[in-house]
């Protein structure tokens, strides 16, 4: 199951210029962030806070991807 989730994310990061090992690590980090934030919602019910945290995470990933592939293709 984990491989099914990591595969597409890893492939997309590799297309953006990340080396395979780094792409896989970033994909795994993304999965861990999502799992952790889901637990946060279950424990606290703070959907708005979790949404804000995820938006910050996505901004960082987007900046890293654009730094590797400015054209965004």
C-alpha positions as a printed NumPy array, in Angstrom:
array([[  0.   ,   0.   ,   0.   ],
       [  2.756,   2.449,   0.9  ],
       [  4.495,   1.79 ,  -2.408],
       [  1.241,   2.578,  -4.237],
       [  1.153,   5.967,  -2.523],
       [  4.832,   6.817,  -2.845],
       [  5.258,   5.793,  -6.485],
       [  3.302,   8.595,  -8.205],
       [  4.639,  11.275,  -5.855],
       [  8.209,  10.064,  -6.339],
       [  7.788,  10.019, -10.116],
       [  6.473,  13.581, -10.141],
       [  9.369,  14.827,  -8.056],
       [ 11.855,  13.042, -10.325],
       [ 10.242,  14.769, -13.315],
       [ 10.931,  18.064, -11.547],
       [ 14.618,  17.227, -11.368],
       [ 15.021,  15.664,  -7.943],
       [ 17.41 ,  12.699,  -7.818],
       [ 15.551,   9.399,  -7.177],
       [ 16.707,   8.999,  -3.564],
       [ 15.789,  12.578,  -2.699],
       [ 12.446,  12.328,  -4.523],
       [ 11.545,   9.204,  -2.57 ],
       [ 12.49 ,  10.826,   0.74 ],
       [ 10.392,  13.904,  -0.022],
       [  7.442,  11.719,  -1.055],
       [  7.744,   9.754,   2.186],
       [  7.877,  12.993,   4.156],
       [  4.695,  14.148,   2.445],
       [  2.927,  10.94 ,   3.39 ],
       [  4.117,  11.309,   6.987],
       [  2.886,  14.909,   7.108],
       [ -0.561,  13.894,   5.866],
       [ -0.788,  11.023,   8.348],
       [  0.272,  13.269,  11.202],
       [ -2.184,  15.977,  10.283],
       [ -4.999,  13.427,  10.064],
       [ -4.159,  12.311,  13.583],
       [ -4.108,  15.956,  14.655],
       [ -7.65 ,  16.463,  13.341],
       [ -8.842,  13.326,  15.119],
       [ -7.211,  14.347,  18.391],
       [ -8.087,  18.035,  18.393],
       [-10.9  ,  18.589,  15.912],
       [ -9.027,  21.689,  14.753],
       [ -9.639,  21.389,  11.026],
       [ -8.779,  25.044,  10.353],
       [ -5.445,  24.727,  12.151],
       [ -4.573,  21.546,  10.276],
       [ -5.559,  23.135,   6.962],
       [ -3.28 ,  26.086,   7.709],
       [ -0.389,  23.778,   8.608],
       [ -0.851,  21.779,   5.41 ],
       [ -0.934,  24.952,   3.318],
       [  2.433,  25.953,   4.8  ],
       [  3.847,  22.515,   4.037],
       [  2.575,  22.689,   0.447],
       [  4.087,  26.139,  -0.008],
       [  7.491,  24.762,   0.961],
       [  7.209,  21.765,  -1.35 ],
       [  6.006,  23.966,  -4.198],
       [  8.928,  26.35 ,  -3.722],
       [ 11.391,  23.437,  -3.758],
       [  9.823,  21.971,  -6.899],
       [  9.846,  25.325,  -8.695],
       [ 13.478,  25.861,  -7.721],
       [ 14.335,  22.594,  -9.492],
       [ 11.989,  23.135, -12.427],
       [ 11.147,  26.837, -12.907],
       [  9.015,  26.118, -15.965],
       [  6.766,  23.892, -13.848],
       [  6.556,  21.26 , -16.546]])
